[in-house]
């Protein structure tokens, strides 16, 4: 691994251009730790049109979204404020709370988990049908896993540089799973009827003794169909061609399902390997803000990469909003290191190696002496992780200088401590607290953390101006949804056919055509 050298992106004025935002998913749970089956609260606004409060897969799965921020603290402040309003709204309706673990609360039968509902408009119906399709393809339980997405950009980065960052991120993502994974255990209801390699904890939880992030392992977002995808990250053109193929290639098992069930109800948007772009699971995605009705792949092809979306972060149950400033600063340093380091093209062999490293780290990351593969050679996780942290030091110092602080170096020091002593990591702390205070019960531990978090956020200062601002946003979102519904004239089937049409995915560039032909 080559060491980073002085780089133009470490100039202070460039570093101050970093922008970040957060999307944070959480299940709504009842006081007993079971999934809340109530509709998305109307007082939170429209899940279709609200810019900051929506739902993810399930009607019971909230997603809170910040705007784009130049500062870590400002980003966290907005996320905290949105949580405060959400908790206050939930309190008005009863005793529901946000589940603070990535792995879900007690779940009912698969078909009982409610799909997100977005109203009667064509786009609203399409979002629900897409979720119905995900349930048929992967099971609804898997979709209730929650996480944090960290959206990140730096001015003046080209498409090729963003893809170089993505390739290095995928190579080094094991370090983030090790340091910040916080899902070493699950509720037994999550795996009912499924094969798994988990061990039992007194019958009250299933776990991996040295696990870090079961969410990112074989229990998480996995499927045989997606395992057949060979997505290239060597260029925007190659990536787009890979996705285009997956979005247009018929998949026999999904063709057998059909788009409609025998009763004439929609059960998926399409019978291709992927219904839409968001179905593709990855630890990191290249992203571009889309226009209304535009397909994400079209936006990427037309206007290039705008930012990257880091998708492997677990909710930290020890943090009120699931993530803290130190973790965000480490992510900034880590992403800059991925951007500025040499990044050779990936190969099918390396892609297979990275998948193996990910699964090993998720299931056994804290195991003493655990060995990963790097270029076909065995290397211990600790040694490789320590090399990476050391290589990040000049970047942390440059960020400290740009911001007039020592916070970035402190984030690296914390990572170094985590590599030296795995017992300090969130995944180890979860298991330790389950054992010491909750009789090894995953549900009891997370329920207590969730109730404590609820009390903490409800106790924080809240002004009438804040309340009015959020109420106004909720009202406007409901008005916006009604306007979309009133403007719809097209039959849904025509809308669906047009939406999934290959013609809306954008055209490959000449370079892409040559790459595919080669």
C-alpha positions as CSV (number, residue, x, y, z in Angstrom):
1,X,0.0,0.0,0.0
2,X,1.5,3.3,-1.0
3,X,1.7,6.0,1.6
4,X,-0.2,9.2,0.8
5,X,1.9,12.2,-0.2
6,X,1.3,15.9,0.0
7,X,-1.8,16.4,-2.1
8,X,-3.7,19.5,-3.4
9,X,-6.9,18.3,-1.7
10,X,-5.3,18.9,1.7
11,X,-5.2,22.6,1.2
12,X,-7.4,24.2,3.9
13,X,-9.7,26.1,1.5
14,X,-10.4,22.8,-0.3
15,X,-11.0,20.9,3.0
16,X,-13.5,23.5,4.1
17,X,-15.5,22.7,1.1
18,X,-16.4,19.2,2.4
19,X,-20.2,18.8,2.6
20,X,-22.1,16.0,4.4
21,X,-25.6,14.9,5.2
22,X,-27.2,12.0,7.1
23,X,-30.1,9.7,6.4
24,X,-31.0,7.7,9.5
25,X,-33.5,4.8,9.6
26,X,-35.2,3.6,12.8
27,X,-38.1,1.3,13.5
28,X,-41.1,2.5,15.6
29,X,-41.4,0.1,18.5
30,X,-43.9,-0.4,21.3
31,X,-42.9,-0.2,25.0
32,X,-42.7,-4.0,25.1
33,X,-40.1,-4.1,22.3
34,X,-42.4,-5.3,19.5
35,X,-42.9,-3.6,16.2
36,X,-45.5,-0.8,16.1
37,X,-48.0,-1.6,13.4
38,X,-49.7,1.8,13.4
39,X,-49.7,4.0,10.3
40,X,-47.0,6.7,9.8
41,X,-48.2,9.5,12.1
42,X,-50.1,12.2,10.2
43,X,-48.6,14.9,12.4
44,X,-45.2,14.1,11.0
45,X,-46.4,15.0,7.5
46,X,-46.4,13.2,4.2
47,X,-43.9,10.4,3.8
48,X,-44.0,11.1,0.1
49,X,-43.1,14.8,0.1
50,X,-41.6,15.8,3.5
51,X,-38.0,16.7,2.9
52,X,-36.7,15.6,6.3
53,X,-39.1,12.9,7.7
54,X,-40.2,10.0,5.6
55,X,-40.4,6.2,5.8
56,X,-38.0,3.6,4.4
57,X,-39.2,0.1,3.6
58,X,-42.0,-0.2,6.2
59,X,-44.7,2.1,7.4
60,X,-43.2,1.4,10.8
61,X,-39.7,2.4,9.7
62,X,-39.0,6.1,10.0
63,X,-36.2,7.8,8.0
64,X,-34.9,11.1,9.2
65,X,-32.9,13.2,6.7
66,X,-30.7,16.2,7.2
67,X,-29.9,18.9,4.7
68,X,-26.4,19.4,3.4
69,X,-23.9,20.9,5.9
70,X,-20.5,22.4,5.9
71,X,-20.0,21.6,9.6
72,X,-20.2,18.3,11.5
73,X,-21.9,20.0,14.5
74,X,-24.5,21.7,12.3
75,X,-25.4,18.4,10.7
76,X,-25.7,16.7,14.0
77,X,-27.8,19.6,15.4
78,X,-30.3,19.3,12.6
79,X,-30.5,15.5,13.0
80,X,-31.1,16.0,16.8
81,X,-33.8,18.6,16.3
82,X,-35.6,16.4,13.8
83,X,-35.5,13.6,16.4
84,X,-36.9,15.9,19.1
85,X,-39.9,16.8,16.9
86,X,-40.4,13.1,16.0
87,X,-40.3,11.9,19.6
88,X,-42.7,14.7,20.7
89,X,-45.1,13.7,17.9
90,X,-45.0,10.1,18.9
91,X,-45.6,11.0,22.6
92,X,-48.8,12.8,21.6
93,X,-50.1,9.6,20.1
94,X,-49.0,7.2,22.8
95,X,-45.9,5.4,24.0
96,X,-44.1,4.4,20.8
97,X,-40.3,4.9,20.7
98,X,-37.6,4.7,18.1
99,X,-35.6,1.4,18.2
100,X,-32.0,2.3,18.7
101,X,-30.4,-0.8,17.2
102,X,-29.8,-1.6,13.5
103,X,-31.1,-5.1,14.0
104,X,-34.9,-5.1,14.5
105,X,-37.1,-5.3,17.5
106,X,-39.6,-8.1,18.0
107,X,-41.2,-8.8,14.6
108,X,-44.6,-10.3,13.8
109,X,-45.0,-12.8,10.9
110,X,-43.4,-11.7,7.7
111,X,-46.6,-10.8,5.9
112,X,-47.8,-8.7,8.9
113,X,-44.9,-6.2,8.6
114,X,-46.6,-3.2,7.0
115,X,-45.3,-1.8,3.7
116,X,-44.7,1.9,3.4
117,X,-47.8,3.8,2.0
118,X,-47.5,7.0,0.1
119,X,-51.0,7.9,-1.0
120,X,-53.0,7.4,-4.2
121,X,-50.7,9.2,-6.8
122,X,-48.9,7.1,-9.4
123,X,-45.5,7.8,-7.8
124,X,-46.9,7.0,-4.4
125,X,-48.4,3.7,-5.6
126,X,-45.1,2.9,-7.4
127,X,-43.2,3.3,-4.2
128,X,-45.5,0.8,-2.4
129,X,-45.4,-1.7,-5.2
130,X,-41.6,-1.5,-5.2
131,X,-41.7,-2.4,-1.5
132,X,-44.1,-5.2,-2.2
133,X,-41.6,-6.6,-4.7
134,X,-38.7,-6.3,-2.2
135,X,-40.8,-8.4,0.2
136,X,-41.4,-11.1,-2.4
137,X,-37.8,-11.1,-3.4
138,X,-36.0,-11.0,-0.1
139,X,-38.6,-11.3,2.7
140,X,-39.9,-8.4,4.7
141,X,-37.9,-9.1,7.8
142,X,-34.6,-8.4,6.0
143,X,-36.0,-5.0,5.0
144,X,-36.6,-3.9,8.6
145,X,-32.8,-3.7,9.3
146,X,-31.9,-0.1,9.8
147,X,-28.8,2.0,9.4
148,X,-27.2,5.4,8.8
149,X,-26.2,6.7,5.4
150,X,-23.5,9.3,5.4
151,X,-23.6,11.4,2.2
152,X,-20.3,13.1,1.4
153,X,-18.8,15.4,-1.2
154,X,-15.7,17.5,-1.9
155,X,-15.7,20.3,-4.5
156,X,-13.7,19.7,-7.7
157,X,-13.8,15.9,-7.6
158,X,-14.2,14.3,-11.1
159,X,-16.2,11.2,-11.9
160,X,-12.9,9.2,-12.2
161,X,-11.7,10.4,-8.8
162,X,-15.0,9.6,-7.1
163,X,-14.8,6.0,-8.5
164,X,-11.2,5.8,-7.4
165,X,-12.5,6.7,-3.9
166,X,-15.2,4.1,-4.1
167,X,-12.8,1.3,-5.1
168,X,-10.5,2.2,-2.1
169,X,-13.5,2.5,0.2
170,X,-14.6,-1.0,-0.7
171,X,-11.0,-2.3,-0.1
172,X,-10.8,-0.7,3.3
173,X,-14.4,-0.9,4.5
174,X,-13.6,-3.7,6.9
175,X,-12.0,-1.1,9.2
176,X,-15.3,0.8,9.5
177,X,-17.2,-2.4,10.2
178,X,-14.7,-3.3,12.9
179,X,-14.6,0.1,14.5
180,X,-18.3,1.1,14.3
181,X,-20.2,-2.1,13.9
182,X,-22.8,-2.3,16.6
183,X,-25.0,-5.3,15.7
184,X,-23.4,-8.5,17.1
185,X,-26.7,-9.9,18.2
186,X,-30.3,-10.3,17.0
187,X,-33.7,-11.1,18.3
188,X,-34.5,-14.8,17.5
189,X,-37.7,-13.7,15.7
190,X,-35.5,-12.2,12.9
191,X,-34.2,-15.5,11.7
192,X,-37.2,-17.8,12.3
193,X,-37.4,-20.3,9.4
194,X,-34.0,-19.3,8.0
195,X,-30.6,-21.1,8.1
196,X,-27.9,-19.2,10.0
197,X,-24.6,-19.7,11.7
198,X,-25.5,-17.8,14.9
199,X,-25.0,-19.1,18.4
200,X,-27.7,-19.0,21.1
201,X,-27.3,-16.8,24.2
202,X,-29.4,-18.6,26.8
203,X,-32.3,-18.7,24.2
204,X,-32.8,-14.9,24.6
205,X,-30.7,-13.8,21.7
206,X,-28.7,-15.1,18.8
207,X,-25.1,-13.7,18.3
208,X,-21.6,-14.1,17.1
209,X,-19.1,-13.9,20.0
210,X,-16.7,-11.8,18.0
211,X,-19.3,-10.3,15.6
212,X,-19.2,-6.6,14.7
213,X,-22.1,-6.0,12.2
214,X,-24.5,-8.9,11.5
215,X,-26.4,-6.3,9.5
216,X,-23.5,-6.2,6.9
217,X,-22.9,-10.0,7.0
218,X,-24.6,-13.0,5.5
219,X,-27.8,-12.3,7.5
220,X,-28.2,-8.8,6.1
221,X,-28.8,-7.5,2.6
222,X,-27.9,-10.6,0.6
223,X,-29.6,-12.5,-2.3
224,X,-28.6,-15.1,-4.8
225,X,-29.9,-12.9,-7.6
226,X,-27.7,-9.9,-6.6
227,X,-24.7,-12.3,-6.0
228,X,-24.8,-12.9,-9.7
229,X,-24.1,-9.2,-10.4
230,X,-20.6,-8.3,-11.4
231,X,-20.7,-4.6,-10.9
232,X,-17.6,-2.7,-12.0
233,X,-16.4,0.4,-10.1
234,X,-13.6,1.2,-12.6
235,X,-15.5,4.0,-14.3
236,X,-18.8,5.7,-14.4
237,X,-19.5,4.2,-17.8
238,X,-18.7,0.7,-16.6
239,X,-20.8,1.1,-13.4
240,X,-23.7,2.5,-15.4
241,X,-23.5,-0.4,-17.9
242,X,-23.6,-2.9,-15.1
243,X,-26.6,-1.3,-13.5
244,X,-28.4,-0.9,-16.9
245,X,-27.9,-4.6,-17.5
246,X,-29.4,-5.5,-14.1
247,X,-32.3,-3.2,-14.6
248,X,-33.2,-4.7,-18.0
249,X,-32.2,-8.3,-17.6
250,X,-35.2,-10.7,-17.0
251,X,-34.7,-12.9,-14.0
252,X,-36.5,-16.2,-14.2
253,X,-37.7,-16.4,-10.6
254,X,-39.1,-12.9,-10.8
255,X,-40.7,-13.5,-14.2
256,X,-42.4,-16.5,-12.6
257,X,-43.9,-14.2,-10.0
258,X,-45.1,-11.7,-12.6
259,X,-46.1,-8.1,-12.1
260,X,-49.6,-8.9,-11.0
261,X,-50.9,-11.7,-8.7
262,X,-53.8,-13.9,-9.8
263,X,-56.2,-11.4,-8.1
264,X,-54.9,-8.6,-10.3
265,X,-53.0,-6.8,-7.6
266,X,-49.5,-5.4,-8.3
267,X,-46.8,-7.4,-6.5
268,X,-43.6,-5.9,-8.1
269,X,-42.7,-3.1,-10.4
270,X,-40.8,-5.2,-12.9
271,X,-39.5,-8.8,-13.5
272,X,-35.9,-7.7,-14.1
273,X,-33.0,-8.6,-11.8
274,X,-33.5,-5.2,-10.2
275,X,-36.8,-3.3,-10.2
276,X,-35.1,0.1,-9.8
277,X,-31.6,1.4,-9.0
278,X,-32.2,1.6,-5.2
279,X,-32.6,-2.2,-5.0
280,X,-28.9,-2.7,-5.6
281,X,-27.2,-3.2,-2.3
282,X,-23.7,-1.9,-1.8
283,X,-21.5,-0.5,1.0
284,X,-21.1,2.8,-0.9
285,X,-23.0,4.3,-3.9
286,X,-22.2,7.1,-6.4
287,X,-25.1,9.6,-6.3
288,X,-26.6,12.5,-8.1
289,X,-29.6,14.6,-7.1
290,X,-32.4,13.7,-9.5
291,X,-35.1,15.9,-11.1
292,X,-38.8,15.0,-10.4
293,X,-39.6,11.7,-12.1
294,X,-36.0,11.2,-13.3
295,X,-34.3,7.8,-12.9
296,X,-31.1,7.9,-10.8
297,X,-29.1,6.1,-13.5
298,X,-30.1,8.7,-16.1
299,X,-29.1,11.5,-13.7
300,X,-25.7,9.9,-13.1
301,X,-25.1,9.4,-16.9
302,X,-26.2,12.9,-17.8
303,X,-24.6,15.0,-15.0
304,X,-22.0,12.7,-13.3
305,X,-21.3,11.9,-9.6
306,X,-22.3,14.7,-7.2
307,X,-21.6,12.8,-3.9
308,X,-21.0,9.4,-2.4
309,X,-23.4,7.6,0.0
310,X,-21.7,5.5,2.6
311,X,-24.2,2.8,3.5
312,X,-22.5,0.4,6.0
313,X,-22.8,2.4,9.3
314,X,-24.8,0.7,12.0
315,X,-26.9,2.7,14.5
316,X,-24.9,3.2,17.6
317,X,-27.3,2.4,20.5
318,X,-25.1,4.4,22.9
319,X,-25.6,7.6,20.9
320,X,-29.0,9.5,21.1
321,X,-29.2,10.0,17.3
322,X,-27.3,6.9,16.4
323,X,-24.0,8.6,15.5
324,X,-21.7,11.1,17.1
325,X,-19.3,13.9,15.9
326,X,-16.2,11.8,16.4
327,X,-17.4,9.1,14.1
328,X,-18.4,11.6,11.5
329,X,-14.9,13.1,11.6
330,X,-13.3,9.8,11.3
331,X,-15.5,9.2,8.2
332,X,-14.3,12.5,6.7
333,X,-10.6,11.5,7.2
334,X,-11.2,8.0,5.9
335,X,-13.0,9.2,2.8
336,X,-10.2,11.7,2.0
337,X,-7.7,8.9,2.4
338,X,-9.6,6.8,0.0
339,X,-9.7,9.7,-2.4
340,X,-6.1,10.6,-2.4
341,X,-4.5,7.2,-2.3
342,X,-3.5,5.2,-5.4
343,X,-6.5,3.2,-6.5
344,X,-5.9,0.5,-9.1
345,X,-8.8,-0.9,-11.1
346,X,-10.7,-3.7,-9.4
347,X,-10.8,-7.2,-10.8
348,X,-13.3,-10.1,-10.4
349,X,-10.8,-11.8,-8.1
350,X,-10.4,-8.7,-5.9
351,X,-14.2,-8.2,-5.7
352,X,-14.6,-11.8,-4.5
353,X,-11.8,-11.2,-1.9
354,X,-13.5,-8.0,-0.7
355,X,-16.8,-9.8,-0.2
356,X,-15.0,-12.5,1.9
357,X,-13.3,-9.8,4.0
358,X,-16.6,-8.1,4.6
359,X,-18.4,-11.3,5.7
360,X,-15.4,-12.3,7.9
361,X,-15.2,-8.9,9.6
362,X,-19.0,-8.7,10.1
363,X,-19.1,-12.2,11.8
364,X,-15.7,-12.4,13.5
365,X,-14.1,-9.0,13.3
366,X,-13.0,-9.0,17.0
367,X,-11.5,-12.5,16.9
368,X,-7.9,-12.3,18.0
369,X,-5.5,-12.7,15.0
370,X,-8.3,-12.7,12.4
371,X,-6.8,-12.8,8.9
372,X,-8.1,-11.0,5.9
373,X,-6.9,-11.3,2.3
374,X,-5.1,-8.4,0.5
375,X,-4.0,-9.1,-3.0
376,X,-4.2,-12.8,-2.3
377,X,-1.9,-12.6,0.7
378,X,-3.1,-13.1,4.3
379,X,-2.8,-10.1,6.6
380,X,-4.3,-9.6,10.1
381,X,-7.1,-7.2,10.5
382,X,-5.2,-5.4,13.3
383,X,-2.1,-4.9,11.2
384,X,-3.9,-3.7,8.1
385,X,-6.2,-1.5,10.1
386,X,-3.2,0.1,11.9
387,X,-1.5,0.8,8.6
388,X,-4.6,2.6,7.4
389,X,-5.0,4.7,10.5
390,X,-1.3,5.7,10.4
391,X,-1.7,6.6,6.7
392,X,-4.6,8.9,7.7
393,X,-2.5,11.0,10.1
394,X,-1.5,13.7,7.7
395,X,-5.1,14.1,6.6
396,X,-6.3,14.4,10.2
397,X,-3.6,17.1,10.8
398,X,-4.6,19.0,7.7
399,X,-8.3,18.9,8.8
400,X,-7.3,20.1,12.3
401,X,-5.4,23.0,10.8
402,X,-8.3,23.9,8.5
403,X,-10.8,23.9,11.4
404,X,-8.5,25.2,14.1
405,X,-9.1,22.2,16.3
406,X,-7.6,18.8,17.3
407,X,-10.9,16.9,16.8
408,X,-9.8,15.0,13.8
409,X,-6.6,13.7,15.4
410,X,-8.7,12.7,18.4
411,X,-10.9,10.7,16.1
412,X,-7.9,8.8,14.8
413,X,-6.6,8.3,18.3
414,X,-9.9,6.7,19.3
415,X,-9.6,4.4,16.2
416,X,-6.1,3.4,17.3
417,X,-7.4,2.6,20.8
418,X,-10.2,0.4,19.3
419,X,-7.6,-1.6,17.3
420,X,-5.5,-2.1,20.4
421,X,-8.5,-3.1,22.6
422,X,-11.5,-4.6,20.9
423,X,-13.4,-4.5,24.2
424,X,-13.9,-0.8,23.8
425,X,-15.8,-1.2,20.5
426,X,-19.6,-0.6,20.2
427,X,-20.1,-4.3,19.2
428,X,-18.3,-5.5,22.3
429,X,-20.0,-3.0,24.6
430,X,-23.4,-4.2,23.3
431,X,-22.7,-7.8,24.3
432,X,-21.1,-6.8,27.6
433,X,-24.2,-4.7,28.6
434,X,-26.5,-7.5,27.5
435,X,-24.7,-9.9,29.8
436,X,-24.2,-7.6,32.8
437,X,-27.6,-5.9,33.0
438,X,-30.1,-7.7,30.8
439,X,-29.6,-11.5,31.3
440,X,-28.2,-11.7,27.8
441,X,-31.5,-10.6,26.3
442,X,-31.1,-8.6,23.1
443,X,-34.7,-7.3,23.3
444,X,-34.4,-6.2,26.9
445,X,-31.1,-4.4,26.3
446,X,-32.3,-2.5,23.3
447,X,-35.7,-1.7,24.8
448,X,-34.0,-0.1,27.8
449,X,-31.6,1.9,25.6
450,X,-34.5,3.0,23.4
451,X,-36.6,4.1,26.4
452,X,-33.6,6.0,27.9
453,X,-32.9,7.7,24.5
454,X,-36.6,8.7,24.3
455,X,-36.5,10.2,27.7
456,X,-33.2,12.0,27.0
457,X,-34.4,13.7,23.8
458,X,-37.8,14.6,25.2
459,X,-36.1,16.3,28.2
460,X,-34.0,18.6,26.0
461,X,-35.1,22.2,25.5
462,X,-37.7,22.8,22.8
463,X,-39.1,26.2,21.7
464,X,-42.5,27.1,20.4
465,X,-40.7,28.5,17.3
466,X,-39.2,25.0,16.6
467,X,-42.6,23.4,17.0
468,X,-44.3,25.8,14.7
469,X,-41.6,25.4,12.0
470,X,-41.9,21.6,12.0
471,X,-45.7,21.8,12.1
472,X,-45.6,24.1,9.0
473,X,-43.3,21.7,7.2
474,X,-45.7,18.8,7.9
475,X,-48.7,20.8,6.7
476,X,-46.9,21.8,3.5
477,X,-45.9,18.3,2.8
478,X,-49.5,17.1,3.1
479,X,-50.6,19.9,0.7
480,X,-47.8,18.9,-1.7
481,X,-49.0,15.3,-1.7
482,X,-52.6,16.3,-2.4
483,X,-51.4,18.5,-5.3
484,X,-49.5,15.6,-6.8
485,X,-52.6,13.3,-6.5
486,X,-54.9,15.9,-8.0
487,X,-52.6,16.4,-11.0
488,X,-52.4,12.7,-11.9
489,X,-54.3,11.7,-15.0
490,X,-52.3,8.8,-16.4
491,X,-53.5,5.2,-15.6
492,X,-51.1,3.5,-13.2
493,X,-50.2,0.7,-15.6
494,X,-49.1,3.2,-18.3
495,X,-47.1,5.1,-15.6
496,X,-45.4,1.9,-14.5
497,X,-44.5,0.8,-18.0
498,X,-43.0,4.2,-18.7
499,X,-41.2,4.4,-15.4
500,X,-39.4,1.1,-15.8
501,X,-38.8,1.6,-19.5
502,X,-35.1,1.1,-20.5
503,X,-35.4,4.3,-22.5
504,X,-35.5,6.3,-19.3
505,X,-32.2,5.0,-18.0
506,X,-30.2,7.3,-20.2
507,X,-27.8,6.4,-23.0
508,X,-24.3,5.1,-22.5
509,X,-21.5,7.4,-23.6
510,X,-19.4,6.5,-26.6
511,X,-16.6,5.5,-24.1
512,X,-19.1,3.1,-22.3
513,X,-20.1,1.5,-25.6
514,X,-16.4,0.8,-26.4
515,X,-15.8,-0.5,-22.9
516,X,-18.7,-2.9,-23.2
517,X,-17.6,-4.1,-26.7
518,X,-14.1,-4.6,-25.4
